[in-house]
Every structure is written in C-alpha cells, then in structure tokens.
Amino acid sequence: MPKAANRGDYEVVAPGSTNKEGKPLVPNSVWKVTIPEQGSADIEFCDGAGLQVQSNNSSAIQNPIPEISSGSVRILTLIGLKEGTTMIEVTPTAGRGSEPLQVNVIKVEAPKTFGEMVALEPPSMALNSHDTPVVFEMHHTFVIAPTTPAQQIVDTARSKGKLRHLAISCHSYVDKATGATRLDIGMGFDASNTGLFTQLGETIGGGVLWFAGCAACGSEQGKNDVKARATNARCYAVGPVMFMSVPKGTRGKLHLAKSMVDMRARFMPVVFTPAGSTVAWNVFLGMGSRLGFSAKA
C-alpha cells in the first residue's frame, strides 16, 4: 500500500500471519482492496520487473492496468468499472496463476450520514487510517498505510498548501496503567511526537484540527497531547473524551458524505484554542461561521 494513498479500502497482512500451507506472509502487505464503481486505488508492486500483471475479471477492473515506475517499484492504478470481484495475477506468463491480490468493486451507495454532523468548508483534508471504521472524504483525501512514519503523515498534510480543516480518522487507545494516548494512524502519534505539529503552522494555523479517534482526550495525557498539537500548529484542535460509535446495523466501514465529520456532543469533545485554553463545545459551535464549519442536525 502506498504510504499515503488517494482512495480505496486496504486490507493488510497482520504480523505473524501465514498462508494455508503455513508459510509466513509479508507483514503489512496488501491482500485485498475495495474500490467503488468508477473509483480507483493505487497499489505498489515491488521488485516486479518483467512480470505480467492482469485482472482475471476485466469487467470489474480494466485491463491493461495503468502503471508508472519509481525505481524498483511499479505503481499500479486499479480502476473500478463495474461491481464484482477480481484477482490481480502477477506471473511470468499471463494466465499461469500466482499469489493474487483480491479486488472488490462495490456499488456506490447514497452518502451515509446521521445526526449531529459537522460540515467543513474547503479547503479541507482528510487523513484516514487504513483500518478506520469511519471514512471521511474532504477536498483532499488520503488513506494512510500502517507503515507510514509520523513525519511522512505530516508531510502529506502539508502537501496541498493552506487548509481550513485537517480531519484525522483512526482508532485511538488509552493505556489503562499510564493514561498515555496513541492515535493509531500510520506508525502512530503520541506524546513523543507532538512537536511535529509545529511544521503545520503554515498549513492549518488559524484553522481546526479534528481528531476523530476514540477517547483521544480520554485521559489527562491525551488532553495534554491534543493541547500541544493545537499550540504547536497555532490552530484549534478537537478530540473526544468518550468512545465514538457508528449507527446500529452498519455493515463494514461507514463512509460519510463529503465534507462531514461525526463529532457529536455525546462524545464529549474537548476543544483547545491556538493559545492552549479550552472552549466549551456549544460555544465552539457558535464560532463556526468564522472558522468555516456548521453543525448539521
């Protein structure tokens, strides 16, 4: 998976996994990609010079598969044509079989939303962890691979210039013993790398950082981390105290309507100002016209 992919839902191999024959699989390699109809996703094929690459269902993923090269890496662009499943086979000779990459092309459903949403004005960016249960789509949208270093995630956030909003959707964890909080996107953000957000001052300064990760402010350390990111980036920063949730009956990942974040009052969001002070949630919502967002019931 590219370190910062534009689209697609990627399923990666967990460390220690094996195949049916008991042979070890490469940790963090991709085994399945899900793409909406008329959408696309990039995949990196390493050390594959001279090998044939093809979809065994060209009605789902087009053949030939477009690609560019970067050193020993072939970057393939998988284009979803029609609902269906295909295997991307990599072989010395086309049609001879291989360890395939599974690709599912799914129908595009009506955008899913639910109560107490917040609509963000552009320019905005979403950084979605590859395994987040709630997917944001903004003016600029990236999916972050699990092996992506924190510095590279910050570089991605800076790549499109000035933003009003930067929304990060990922799992988040609080250590029960120490209260330390980790944002589980890429290789992670925690107290050790809050200083990286100083690099975002020109990008998000005066705007809003949205941390949509369970209990990102669920401990004193978590609050201190979000506060440090706000002051370092010279922006407002929002993170929930409570665990976040999706509507009952949701199957698979929840893809929100474009420009929406699911920051709701019952998640008890904590808001920090660029100076490090706190603002009550209802007061912050009243600042939306100035900061470029609006609450949606």
N, C-alpha and C positions, 0 to 999 in steps of 0.2 A: 504494500500500500504506500502511495506517496506520503511524504511527511505531512503535507497539507493538501488534501485532495479537494477538488471543487464540488463534487457531488457523489452520490452513491452511499449505500449502507454496506459496510465491510465486516465480514465475519473472519476473525483471525484465530490462528492456532495458539492455544494456551501452552506455556512452557511445560515440558514433560509429557506432551501428548504423543501417541503412537498411532500408526495405521493398523489395519486389520491383521497384518502379519506381525505386528509388534515392533516394527521398525520405527525409530524416532522421527518425528516430523519437525520441520524447522520452526522454532518459536516465532510468533508474530507474523508468520507468512499468512497470506490470504487464501482461504479455501472456498469462500462464497461471496458474491457481490449481488446486491439487489438494486435494480435501476428502474425508475418509472418509464412508461412508454414515452417515446420522443425525448428522453433524457440521455445522459451519458455519464460515464465514470472512467477515470484513468487507473491503470494498473502498471506497476513496474515489473518487467521481466528481466531478471538479472542473468548475465553470462549465457545469453541465448543466441549468440551469433550463428547464423546459418540454419537455424531450426525453423520448421514450418509452424505457423500459428493460425488456427482456424476455428470458427464456430461450427458445431455439428448441427445447429438449427439456425440457418441463415434467415429465417422469417422472424426470429427473435432478436438476434444480434447479427448485424450485417457482416458479410464477407466481401472483399478483404477487409481486415481490421486495420484502420488507420494507425500509424505509429510514427514516432520520431525517435532518434537515438541520442543518448547522452553518455559518452564513454562506453562502458560495457553494459549499460542499461538501455533496454528498449522500452519506451513508454507507450503503451497501447491505449487507445481510446475506444472503449466499448460503447456502442451506440444502440440504445434500446428501440427496436422498431415496433414490435407487437408483443402482447402478453404471451409468456411462455418461458420454458426453461431450456437452457443450452449448456453444453460443456465446451470450454475453450481448450482445445487439444494442442499440445506442443510436441512435435515429433520430428525425427529426421526426414520422414516422408509423409506427406499429408495422408490422413486416413488410417494410419497404422496403430493408433492408440497411444495413450500416455496417462500420466497422473493429471487429471483435468482440473480446471478451475470451473466451478459451478456458477452460472449467472442466471438469476431470476429476473425477468422483466414483468413488472406488475402494472395493472391499470391505474391511471391517475384518478384518485377519488376527490370528491369535493373537499376543500380545505377543512380540517378539523379544528374547531375552537370550542371553548367552554367558558363559563362565567369568570368575571373579574380578570380579563386580559388587559395587557398594556400594549398599545400600538406605538411603535417607534418611528420617528421621521428619519428619512435619509439625510446625509449618507450614514449608513449603519453597516455593521459587520457581525456575523455570527460565526463563532468557533465551536463546532460540535465535536465532542469526543466520539470516537468510532463506535462506542457502545452505549451512548446516552439513550435513555428511554424516551426523551422528548427532543425532537429535532426542530431547531429554529431555521428560518430562512429570511435573510436580510438582503439589503442592497448588494452586499458581498457576503458569500457563504463558503466556509471551508469545513472539511471533515479532517480531524487530526488523528494521525496514526499513533498507536501506543508507544512506539519507539522514538517519538519526536521530542527532542530536548526542549526545556523551558525557553531557552534563548531563541530557538527557531520558531516557537509559537509566538513569541513577542515580535520577531521579525515578520512573521505572517501578518500580525495585527497592524504593523506599520506599513505594509506593502501597498496599500491603496490610498495613502495620504490621510488628510484630515477626516475625522469621524465625529458624529454627534453621539453615537452609541456603539458600544462594543459589548455583545452579549455572549457569555460562555455557558454552554450547556454540557453538564457532565455529572458523573457520580461524585459524591464527596463523603469523606469519612472523618469521624471524630474518634481519636484514641481514648478509650474509656479511662485509662490509667492516668494519662498526662493532659488530656484535653486538647492535644495538638490536632489540627485540622489539615486535611490534604484534599486539594482539588484534583480529581483523578482524570486529567486530560493530558495526553502525551505521557511524558515521564513525571508529570506532576508539579503542582505549585503548593508550597507550604511556607512556613516562617523563614526558611533558609534562603528563599529567592524573591522575597517581596521587593528587594532593591531593583530587580529587573524592570519594574513598572515605571521607574524613573525615565526609561527610554521612551515611554508612551506619552510624555508630557505634550509633545508637539502634535500627537495624533488624536488624543482623547481629552486633552486639557480643556476644562470648562464643560465637558460633556458628561456622560454617565457610563460607568462600568456595571453590567448586570451579571452577577454570579448566580446562576441557576444550578446550584448543587445542594443536595440535602444537607441541612444544618451547617452551611458554610459559616454562619455566625452562631453556631450552636454551643460554643464554649468561649471563655474569655480569650483564649489564644486565637480562636477563629475570628472573633471580633477585632482583635488587635491586628491580625493579618490583613483583613479587609480594610481596616482603617489605614494601615501602612500603604496599601496599594492605592487608596484614594489620594493620600497626601503626596505620594511619590509621583503619581501621574497627574496631579493637580486637577482632579475631577471628582464628581460624586460617585459613590460606589454603593451597591445594594446587594445584600445577601440575606438568606432566610435563616431564622433560628430553628424552625421546625423542619421535619422531613417533608419533601414535596411528594405529590402523588398525581396520578392520571385518572380520568373517569373510569368507573367500573365498566367492565366489558371491553376495554381497549385491548385489541389484539396486535401484538408486535409493537413497533415503535409508533409514537404519536407524532405526526408531522403537523406542526401548527401552520396556520395561514401566514402568508408573507408579512413580515414586519411585526409579528406578535411575539410577546414573551408572557409566560404564565406565572407572573409574580403576583400572588394573591395575599390578601390581608391575613387569612388564616395560617399562612406560612410564617407569620410574624417577621416581615422583612425589617432589617436594620439598615438605616441609610446614614452614610458618612459624607460630610462635605469635604471640599478640597482642603479645608483647614483642619480637618480631623474631628470636628464636632458632629453630634448626631442631630437628625431631623426626624420628627415623628412621621410615620407613613402617610397619614392623612394630610399633613402639611406638605410633604414632598409631592403628593399627587396634585396639590394646588399649584405647584411650581411647573407643571407640565408644559404650559403654553410657552414659557421662557426656555425650558430645556429641550423642547421638541418631542414630547410624548403626550399621550392621552389615555385615560382609563376607559375600558370598554366593558360594560355590564353584559 
